[in-house]
């Protein structure tokens, strides 16, 4: 995995542990695919599959539509997942901040044409999103006739990760806001602690 | 609100009710800002504020860093929020699908320089993310000296919504997958229903 700290201003928040990135990419249900339409960005939420051995994000979708058409014109893409843990409250308003982990995968999109690879990916997506639901594995024959509800053939794309960056901001879990928490209460607590 | 169905392939999923969009934009804690860096998309998760009367997304952040620099060069931006309700299982693998609502806001980013507007926005963000925490409102004087933990001045930007598109896929809540649900069980159920 090409995990880089390049372009991260706050080096203290850069994630250098690939296991944190793997966890985020394997446990997130939804990621945000960024594409470019001329000079206009396009961001679409998608279910996805992270393939550990290939360093690739797999997605699927209809062969028609804006996403498919943009990917065929301009394959450079970014895929972002994040997990928000909550807001860290602070008696000083400027220090109120968010606790989160985020991962950005930069790379190129390619269409998967190979039937066996398509079958493997669709099978793995079913195992991720409806684990244990199907009693039998998908057959390539089934995938061949895999027609979506929209009557548009299902395509599978891979985003090969050229570079991954990740950030984590988890300075102080004990300051996470909950309904009813107040500045007055926190200041009193601090005063006690310092006495 | 300029809510459009343009570019939505699946017209049956297009949201035409502005109240659904308002709900999504006001209740979501995190949105994904899409920017363009040359021909490479950049997607960053952010806390944000939707301002109903101005049809604008407000965000804040450090004056330095990649996001701030990209926005100053190329103001065209997209902001996406989504809510995933779960996966709808179907005995036919190709019909397994996701239930979700998503909103995309397309527009232009501008830097907010006016101190009163900045104060109003930062105040409203605190009210959204740590409601009831502070006993007194922010003063413009406080905002003037508002320095983040990173020692970089806090900036506020507005993304004015030129166009909004929204999609909703909620065909069949009764088919939502849960651990232990199986194809066999669903087929039996269908057979009973048809008997």
HADDOCK unambig.tbl for C-alpha pairs under 7 A between the chains (distance, minus, plus):
assign (segid A and resid 7 and name CA) (segid B and resid 66 and name CA) 6.64 0.50 0.50
assign (segid A and resid 9 and name CA) (segid B and resid 65 and name CA) 5.38 0.50 0.50
assign (segid A and resid 34 and name CA) (segid B and resid 34 and name CA) 6.56 0.50 0.50
assign (segid A and resid 34 and name CA) (segid B and resid 41 and name CA) 5.50 0.50 0.50
assign (segid A and resid 34 and name CA) (segid B and resid 42 and name CA) 6.53 0.50 0.50
assign (segid A and resid 34 and name CA) (segid B and resid 43 and name CA) 5.98 0.50 0.50
assign (segid A and resid 35 and name CA) (segid B and resid 41 and name CA) 5.53 0.50 0.50
assign (segid A and resid 36 and name CA) (segid B and resid 39 and name CA) 6.78 0.50 0.50
assign (segid A and resid 36 and name CA) (segid B and resid 41 and name CA) 5.85 0.50 0.50
assign (segid A and resid 39 and name CA) (segid B and resid 36 and name CA) 6.78 0.50 0.50
assign (segid A and resid 40 and name CA) (segid B and resid 76 and name CA) 5.87 0.50 0.50
assign (segid A and resid 40 and name CA) (segid B and resid 77 and name CA) 6.55 0.50 0.50
assign (segid A and resid 41 and name CA) (segid B and resid 34 and name CA) 5.49 0.50 0.50
assign (segid A and resid 41 and name CA) (segid B and resid 35 and name CA) 5.54 0.50 0.50
assign (segid A and resid 41 and name CA) (segid B and resid 36 and name CA) 5.84 0.50 0.50
assign (segid A and resid 41 and name CA) (segid B and resid 41 and name CA) 6.33 0.50 0.50
assign (segid A and resid 41 and name CA) (segid B and resid 77 and name CA) 5.96 0.50 0.50
assign (segid A and resid 41 and name CA) (segid B and resid 78 and name CA) 5.89 0.50 0.50
assign (segid A and resid 42 and name CA) (segid B and resid 34 and name CA) 6.53 0.50 0.50
assign (segid A and resid 42 and name CA) (segid B and resid 78 and name CA) 6.21 0.50 0.50
assign (segid A and resid 43 and name CA) (segid B and resid 34 and name CA) 5.99 0.50 0.50
assign (segid A and resid 43 and name CA) (segid B and resid 78 and name CA) 6.72 0.50 0.50
assign (segid A and resid 43 and name CA) (segid B and resid 80 and name CA) 6.22 0.50 0.50
assign (segid A and resid 45 and name CA) (segid B and resid 82 and name CA) 6.81 0.50 0.50
assign (segid A and resid 65 and name CA) (segid B and resid 9 and name CA) 5.39 0.50 0.50
assign (segid A and resid 66 and name CA) (segid B and resid 7 and name CA) 6.61 0.50 0.50
assign (segid A and resid 76 and name CA) (segid B and resid 40 and name CA) 5.86 0.50 0.50
assign (segid A and resid 77 and name CA) (segid B and resid 40 and name CA) 6.54 0.50 0.50
assign (segid A and resid 77 and name CA) (segid B and resid 41 and name CA) 5.96 0.50 0.50
assign (segid A and resid 78 and name CA) (segid B and resid 41 and name CA) 5.90 0.50 0.50
assign (segid A and resid 78 and name CA) (segid B and resid 42 and name CA) 6.21 0.50 0.50
assign (segid A and resid 78 and name CA) (segid B and resid 43 and name CA) 6.72 0.50 0.50
assign (segid A and resid 80 and name CA) (segid B and resid 43 and name CA) 6.22 0.50 0.50
assign (segid A and resid 82 and name CA) (segid B and resid 45 and name CA) 6.81 0.50 0.50
assign (segid A and resid 87 and name CA) (segid B and resid 129 and name CA) 6.58 0.50 0.50
assign (segid A and resid 89 and name CA) (segid B and resid 130 and name CA) 6.86 0.50 0.50
assign (segid A and resid 94 and name CA) (segid B and resid 146 and name CA) 5.68 0.50 0.50
assign (segid A and resid 94 and name CA) (segid B and resid 147 and name CA) 6.43 0.50 0.50
assign (segid A and resid 94 and name CA) (segid B and resid 148 and name CA) 5.91 0.50 0.50
assign (segid A and resid 95 and name CA) (segid B and resid 148 and name CA) 6.37 0.50 0.50
assign (segid A and resid 95 and name CA) (segid B and resid 149 and name CA) 6.36 0.50 0.50
assign (segid A and resid 129 and name CA) (segid B and resid 87 and name CA) 6.58 0.50 0.50
assign (segid A and resid 130 and name CA) (segid B and resid 89 and name CA) 6.87 0.50 0.50
assign (segid A and resid 130 and name CA) (segid B and resid 177 and name CA) 6.38 0.50 0.50
assign (segid A and resid 132 and name CA) (segid B and resid 182 and name CA) 6.77 0.50 0.50
assign (segid A and resid 133 and name CA) (segid B and resid 181 and name CA) 5.92 0.50 0.50
assign (segid A and resid 133 and name CA) (segid B and resid 182 and name CA) 4.10 0.50 0.50
assign (segid A and resid 133 and name CA) (segid B and resid 183 and name CA) 5.39 0.50 0.50
assign (segid A and resid 134 and name CA) (segid B and resid 182 and name CA) 6.30 0.50 0.50
assign (segid A and resid 134 and name CA) (segid B and resid 183 and name CA) 5.41 0.50 0.50
assign (segid A and resid 146 and name CA) (segid B and resid 94 and name CA) 5.69 0.50 0.50
assign (segid A and resid 147 and name CA) (segid B and resid 94 and name CA) 6.41 0.50 0.50
assign (segid A and resid 148 and name CA) (segid B and resid 94 and name CA) 5.88 0.50 0.50
assign (segid A and resid 148 and name CA) (segid B and resid 95 and name CA) 6.36 0.50 0.50
assign (segid A and resid 149 and name CA) (segid B and resid 95 and name CA) 6.36 0.50 0.50
assign (segid A and resid 177 and name CA) (segid B and resid 130 and name CA) 6.38 0.50 0.50
assign (segid A and resid 181 and name CA) (segid B and resid 133 and name CA) 5.92 0.50 0.50
assign (segid A and resid 182 and name CA) (segid B and resid 132 and name CA) 6.77 0.50 0.50
assign (segid A and resid 182 and name CA) (segid B and resid 133 and name CA) 4.10 0.50 0.50
assign (segid A and resid 182 and name CA) (segid B and resid 134 and name CA) 6.30 0.50 0.50
assign (segid A and resid 183 and name CA) (segid B and resid 133 and name CA) 5.39 0.50 0.50
assign (segid A and resid 183 and name CA) (segid B and resid 134 and name CA) 5.41 0.50 0.50
